[in-house]
Amino acid sequence: MPFLRGAPERLVDVKCTAKEQRFIKKVTSASVVIPKDAWSEWKQYRLRLWRSSKSWAGEDKKEDENKDKEDKKDE
């Protein structure tokens, strides 16, 4: 999984099943088994990326909440 610390050493299992149909092999299903620690690290990475994209676009929720609180204090 890319973007994880030590990604080349932390491989995940992928299981594929194939079926032969008219002399052609076709992949019928694929499943990925990801360890819990790798999944949580991936989710944290995605969360940081999402938050940074929101702040770049000027849509940061935390800033909006802080502005609302300041506006209420001024009233």
Secondary structure, 3 states (H helix, E strand, C coil): CCCCCCCCCCCCEEEEEEEEECCEEEEEEEEEECCHHHHHHHHHHHHHHHHHHHHHCCCCHHHHHHHHHHHHHHC
